[in-house]
Amino acid sequence: MGSGSTRPNNADEKMIAAIERGSGDEFKDRNPPKSKDKKLIKEKEARKEKAQGKTERLKALRLAAEKEGKA
């Protein structure tokens, strides 16, 4: 392919090229759009906050034990 060739670069151009070729199979985008599932996002945030809370409590306990050990 020379410098003047045009290749499909994005999903739209690839889909159009597939239609023009007459490909019988369905076009599939390699990078589908990200999920917009609000419930799933909120659940992940809740899990993340819970884990951070546990980490903070454990850190506080460790620091208290170190202070007690030094005293």
C-alpha positions as CSV (number, residue, x, y, z in Angstrom):
1,M,0.0,0.0,0.0
2,G,1.4,3.3,-1.0
3,S,1.2,6.6,0.8
4,G,-1.9,7.6,-1.2
5,S,-4.0,4.6,0.0
6,T,-7.0,5.2,2.2
7,R,-7.7,2.6,4.9
8,P,-10.7,2.7,7.3
9,N,-9.5,4.2,10.6
10,N,-12.5,4.3,12.8
11,A,-15.5,2.0,13.4
12,D,-17.8,3.9,11.1
13,E,-15.4,3.7,8.2
14,K,-14.8,0.0,8.9
15,M,-18.5,-0.7,9.0
16,I,-19.1,1.1,5.7
17,A,-16.1,-0.7,4.1
18,A,-17.5,-4.0,5.3
19,I,-20.9,-3.2,3.8
20,E,-19.3,-2.2,0.5
21,R,-17.3,-5.4,0.4
22,G,-20.6,-7.3,0.9
23,S,-19.4,-9.1,3.9
24,G,-22.2,-11.4,5.0
25,D,-21.2,-11.5,8.7
26,E,-22.2,-8.8,11.1
27,F,-19.8,-6.0,11.8
28,K,-18.4,-6.0,15.3
29,D,-16.6,-3.0,16.8
30,R,-13.4,-4.0,18.7
31,N,-14.0,-1.2,21.3
32,P,-17.7,-1.1,22.2
33,P,-18.9,1.9,24.2
34,K,-18.4,1.6,27.9
35,S,-21.3,0.5,30.1
36,K,-23.5,3.2,31.5
37,D,-25.1,0.9,34.1
38,K,-25.6,3.4,37.0
39,K,-26.5,0.6,39.5
40,L,-23.3,-1.3,38.8
41,I,-21.2,1.9,39.1
42,K,-22.9,2.8,42.4
43,E,-22.3,-0.8,43.8
44,K,-18.6,-0.5,42.8
45,E,-18.3,2.8,44.5
46,A,-19.9,1.4,47.7
47,R,-17.5,-1.5,47.7
48,K,-14.6,0.8,47.2
49,E,-15.6,3.1,50.1
50,K,-16.2,0.1,52.4
51,A,-12.7,-1.2,51.6
52,Q,-11.1,2.2,52.2
53,G,-13.0,2.4,55.6
54,K,-11.6,-1.0,56.6
55,T,-8.1,0.1,55.6
56,E,-8.3,3.3,57.6
57,R,-9.6,1.5,60.7
58,L,-6.9,-1.2,60.5
59,K,-4.3,1.6,60.1
60,A,-5.6,3.4,63.2
61,L,-5.5,0.1,65.2
62,R,-1.9,-0.6,64.1
63,L,-0.8,2.9,65.0
64,A,-2.5,2.6,68.4
65,A,-0.8,-0.8,69.0
66,E,2.6,0.7,68.1
67,K,2.1,3.6,70.5
68,E,1.0,1.2,73.2
69,G,4.0,-1.0,72.6
70,K,6.4,2.0,72.9
71,A,4.8,3.1,76.2
